[in-house]
């Protein structure tokens, strides 16, 4: 369990239209930011960890996957060693995720509130670091749904959008799972790779049936999420790297586990993911955009990469597919991933 140094924590509390209250009076070292802020918004206390080079007041805000992941899980590999050298990185635990806490009910966990949480974070960061601060938003997996949701409400807060294997089209993944899992199973069995595993995958797909249900969607999702480990073992994708320095890729374990279980239950109950899609609204996103995807992603099949790129409304957009990656190119091709992020930010900051 990570120990938190209370001397390095700032609590910033939104005070309606009056601004924010901070209990920290320490002088900011913009060249080497290393701070944890607790953002209190609508009954939720959410950790926001800021690390890296803030000399130009350029911040990359990362929206983690899940729902129920954690921000510091992304502070590893080249994100820490390369991207943090270039600009500051904001690792944010979403409402009901990671080490977030608070006194709130199920009614206080909605996508709309989670969108407002992200916008509250940008307000807090501007208050702390200056109104001239510039923000880039990156969403991975579930963050690829939350991110566009934020931008559709207020994209003027951000200089650019980066979607990484993003879940912008939950409604489409059910059929895509069946297609991509069967295609990969047939291909890998023909190659003689992990034959028993892929035969089990085929059984899942063949037995799933045509009628949709949340349980069937979850079963396909769980199956798809297991694929990366098998592909790495068979050297189709790179083995993931997870370099943890001084516990920076950890969160409070017990709280994080409870949060993930509870948040999943709440959102599964309240949100019908098979009815959600942002694809047709991506055209409303006009800021510079970068789409990054693992070629062998089964959790969010790579057909979504081209779909996102084609539908984004920006005249300044790029797409890149990582040939040796599945769902998490930041872990399987970390240096190349960092290079793409840094180049995108530096050209548009």
C-alpha positions in Angstrom: 0.0 0.0 0.0 1.4 3.4 -1.0 2.2 5.8 1.9 1.1 9.4 1.1 3.3 12.2 2.3 0.7 14.6 3.7 3.1 17.5 3.4 2.9 17.3 -0.3 -0.9 17.3 -0.6 -2.9 20.3 -1.5 -6.7 20.2 -1.0 -8.4 22.5 -3.5 -12.2 22.9 -2.9 -14.4 24.6 -5.5 -16.2 27.5 -4.0 -19.0 28.1 -6.4 -18.1 31.1 -8.6 -15.6 32.5 -6.1 -12.7 30.4 -7.1 -10.8 27.8 -4.9 -9.4 27.4 -1.5 -6.0 26.0 -1.1 -4.2 25.0 2.2 -0.8 24.9 0.5 1.5 27.9 0.5 4.5 26.2 -0.9 6.3 27.9 -3.9 5.7 25.9 -7.1 8.8 24.4 -8.8 7.5 24.4 -12.3 10.6 22.6 -13.6 10.0 19.5 -11.5 6.4 19.3 -10.4 5.8 16.5 -7.9 2.5 17.2 -6.2 -0.8 15.6 -5.2 -4.0 17.6 -5.1 -7.2 16.4 -3.7 -10.0 17.9 -5.8 -13.4 17.9 -3.9 -16.3 18.1 -6.3 -20.0 17.2 -5.8 -19.2 15.0 -2.7 -16.2 13.2 -4.2 -12.6 13.6 -3.1 -10.4 12.7 -6.1 -6.6 12.5 -6.1 -4.8 14.4 -8.9 -1.1 13.6 -9.1 1.0 16.1 -11.1 4.5 15.2 -12.2 7.0 16.4 -14.7 8.2 19.5 -16.5 5.7 22.4 -16.1 8.1 25.1 -17.2 5.9 25.9 -20.2 2.7 25.2 -18.2 1.7 22.5 -20.6 -0.2 19.6 -19.0 -1.3 16.2 -20.3 -4.4 15.1 -18.4 -4.8 11.3 -18.5 -8.2 9.7 -18.2 -7.7 6.1 -17.1 -9.5 3.0 -18.3 -12.0 0.9 -16.4 -14.4 2.2 -15.3 -12.6 1.8 -12.0 -9.0 2.0 -13.0 -6.5 4.5 -11.5 -4.4 7.3 -12.7 -1.0 6.4 -11.3 -1.1 3.1 -13.2 -0.1 5.1 -16.2 3.0 6.6 -14.5 5.5 4.0 -15.8 7.9 3.3 -18.6 8.4 6.2 -21.1 5.4 8.2 -19.8 7.5 8.9 -16.7 11.0 9.0 -18.3 10.2 10.8 -21.5 6.8 12.5 -21.5 7.3 14.0 -18.1 10.6 15.5 -19.3 8.7 17.3 -22.1 5.7 18.5 -20.1 3.7 17.9 -16.9 1.5 14.9 -16.7 -1.7 14.8 -14.6 -2.7 11.4 -13.3 -6.3 11.7 -12.1 -8.4 9.1 -10.2 -11.9 9.5 -11.5 -15.0 9.5 -9.2 -15.4 6.1 -7.6 -12.0 4.9 -9.0 -8.5 4.4 -7.8 -8.0 6.1 -4.4 -11.0 8.4 -4.8 -13.2 8.7 -1.7 -16.2 10.7 -0.7 -19.6 10.8 0.9 -21.9 10.2 -2.0 -24.6 7.8 -3.1 -25.3 6.0 -6.4 -27.1 9.1 -7.6 -23.8 10.9 -7.5 -22.1 8.5 -9.9 -23.2 9.4 -13.5 -21.4 10.1 -16.7 -22.5 13.7 -16.6 -21.0 14.2 -13.1 -17.8 12.4 -14.2 -17.6 14.9 -17.1 -18.0 17.8 -14.7 -15.3 16.3 -12.5 -12.8 16.6 -15.3 -13.7 20.2 -16.0 -13.4 20.9 -12.2 -9.9 19.5 -12.4 -8.9 21.9 -15.1 -10.4 24.8 -13.1 -8.3 23.8 -10.1 -5.1 23.4 -12.2 -5.6 26.9 -13.7 -6.2 28.3 -10.3 -3.0 26.7 -8.9 -0.7 27.1 -11.9 -2.1 30.1 -13.7 -4.7 31.0 -16.3 -2.1 30.7 -19.0 -1.9 26.9 -18.4 -2.5 24.7 -21.5 -4.2 21.3 -21.3 -4.1 18.3 -23.6 -6.6 15.5 -22.8 -5.8 11.8 -23.3 -8.2 9.0 -22.8 -7.4 5.3 -22.8 -10.1 2.5 -23.1 -13.0 3.7 -20.9 -11.2 7.1 -20.9 -11.9 7.1 -24.6 -15.6 7.4 -23.9 -15.2 9.9 -21.0 -12.8 12.1 -22.9 -15.1 12.8 -25.9 -18.0 13.3 -23.4 -15.9 16.0 -21.8 -15.0 17.7 -25.1 -18.6 17.6 -26.3 -19.4 19.8 -23.2 -16.4 22.1 -23.3 -13.6 21.5 -25.7 -12.4 25.1 -25.4 -10.5 24.1 -22.3 -8.1 21.9 -24.3 -5.4 22.3 -26.9 -5.7 18.8 -28.2 -7.4 15.3 -27.8 -5.6 12.0 -27.8 -7.7 8.8 -28.0 -5.8 5.6 -27.1 -7.7 2.3 -27.8 -10.8 4.2 -26.8 -14.2 2.9 -26.0 -16.1 5.6 -27.8 -18.6 3.1 -29.3 -19.8 0.7 -26.6 -22.9 -0.2 -28.7 -20.7 -1.5 -31.6 -18.3 -3.7 -29.6 -20.7 -6.6 -29.0 -20.8 -7.6 -32.7 -17.1 -6.6 -33.2 -16.0 -8.9 -30.4 -17.6 -11.9 -32.1 -16.0 -11.0 -35.4 -12.5 -10.3 -34.2 -12.3 -13.1 -31.7 -13.4 -15.7 -34.3 -11.0 -14.2 -36.9 -8.1 -14.3 -34.6 -8.9 -17.8 -33.3 -9.0 -19.2 -36.8 -5.8 -17.5 -37.7 -3.9 -18.6 -34.5 -5.1 -22.2 -34.6 -3.9 -22.4 -38.3 -0.5 -21.2 -37.1 -0.5 -23.7 -34.2 -0.3 -21.0 -31.5 -2.0 -21.7 -28.1 -4.5 -24.0 -29.9 -6.4 -25.0 -26.8 -6.9 -21.5 -25.7 -8.2 -20.3 -29.1 -10.5 -23.3 -29.3 -12.0 -22.2 -26.1 -12.4 -18.7 -27.5 -14.2 -20.2 -30.5 -16.6 -22.1 -28.1 -17.4 -18.8 -26.3 -18.2 -17.0 -29.6 -20.2 -19.9 -31.1 -22.3 -20.4 -27.9 -23.0 -16.7 -27.3 -26.0 -16.6 -29.6 -27.6 -13.8 -31.5 -29.7 -12.2 -28.8 -28.0 -9.5 -26.8 -27.7 -9.4 -23.1 -25.5 -7.6 -20.6 -24.1 -10.9 -19.3 -23.2 -12.0 -22.9 -21.5 -8.7 -23.5 -19.5 -9.0 -20.3 -18.5 -12.6 -21.2 -17.2 -11.5 -24.6 -15.4 -8.5 -22.9 -13.7 -10.8 -20.4 -12.6 -13.1 -23.2 -11.3 -10.2 -25.2 -9.4 -8.8 -22.2 -7.5 -12.2 -21.9 -6.2 -12.1 -25.4 -3.2 -9.8 -24.9 -1.4 -12.1 -22.5 -1.7 -15.0 -24.9 -0.6 -12.9 -27.9 2.5 -11.7 -25.9 3.3 -15.3 -24.9 3.3 -16.3 -28.6 5.3 -13.2 -29.6 2.6 -11.7 -31.7 2.8 -8.6 -29.6 5.5 -7.4 -27.3 5.6 -8.4 -23.7 4.2 -5.5 -21.6 6.7 -3.5 -19.5 5.6 -2.0 -16.2 8.5 -0.1 -14.6 7.5 1.1 -11.1 9.6 3.7 -9.5 9.2 4.3 -5.7 5.6 3.0 -5.9 4.5 5.6 -8.4 2.4 3.2 -10.4 0.5 2.1 -7.4 -2.6 3.4 -5.6 -4.2 2.5 -2.3 -4.8 -1.1 -3.1 -7.8 -1.9 -0.8 -9.7 1.3 -1.7 -9.0 0.8 -5.4 -10.3 -2.8 -5.4 -13.5 -1.8 -3.5 -14.0 1.2 -5.8 -13.6 -0.9 -9.0 -16.2 -3.4 -7.8 -18.6 -0.8 -6.5 -18.3 1.5 -9.5 -18.8 -1.4 -11.9 -22.0 -2.4 -10.1 -23.4 1.1 -10.1 -22.6 1.8 -13.8 -23.8 -1.6 -15.0 -27.1 -1.0 -13.1 -27.6 2.6 -14.2 -25.9 2.8 -17.6 -26.9 0.6 -20.6 -23.6 0.4 -22.4 -25.2 -1.4 -25.4 -27.2 1.8 -26.0 -24.2 4.2 -25.9 -22.2 5.5 -28.8 -20.4 8.7 -29.4 -19.4 7.9 -33.0 -21.9 10.2 -34.7 -21.0 13.1 -32.4 -17.2 12.9 -32.9 -17.7 15.3 -35.8 -18.4 18.0 -33.2 -14.8 17.7 -31.8 -12.8 20.3 -33.7 -9.6 20.6 -31.7 -6.4 18.9 -32.9 -6.7 15.1 -32.4 -4.5 12.1 -32.3 -5.8 8.5 -32.6 -3.4 5.8 -31.3 -4.3 2.1 -31.3 -2.8 -1.4 -31.0 -3.2 -3.4 -34.1 -4.0 -6.5 -32.2 -6.4 -4.9 -29.7 -9.4 -7.2 -28.9 -10.7 -5.3 -25.9 -11.6 -2.4 -28.2 -11.1 -3.9 -31.7 -8.8 -1.8 -33.9 -11.6 -1.2 -36.5 -12.6 1.5 -34.0 -9.3 3.4 -34.7 -10.2 4.2 -38.3 -13.8 4.9 -37.2 -12.6 7.5 -34.7 -10.3 9.1 -37.2 -12.8 9.3 -39.9 -15.5 10.8 -37.7 -13.5 13.3 -35.7 -14.4 16.8 -36.9 -10.9 18.3 -36.6 -9.1 19.4 -39.7 -5.9 18.7 -37.8 -5.9 15.0 -37.0 -3.5 12.0 -37.1 -3.8 8.3 -36.7 -1.1 5.7 -35.8 -1.4 1.9 -35.4 1.2 0.1 -33.2 2.1 -3.1 -35.0 3.3 -5.0 -31.9 0.6 -3.9 -29.4 -2.8 -5.0 -28.2 -4.9 -2.9 -25.9 -2.1 -0.9 -24.1 0.6 0.4 -26.5 2.0 2.6 -23.7 3.2 -0.7 -22.1 4.2 -2.8 -25.1 5.8 -0.1 -27.3 6.5 2.6 -24.7 9.2 4.6 -26.4 7.4 4.9 -29.7 4.2 5.7 -27.8 5.9 8.5 -25.9 7.4 9.8 -29.2 4.0 10.1 -30.8 2.5 11.9 -27.7 5.5 14.3 -27.4 5.5 15.2 -31.2 1.7 15.9 -31.1 2.0 18.1 -28.0 5.0 20.0 -29.2 3.5 20.9 -32.5 0.3 22.3 -30.9 1.2 23.7 -27.5 
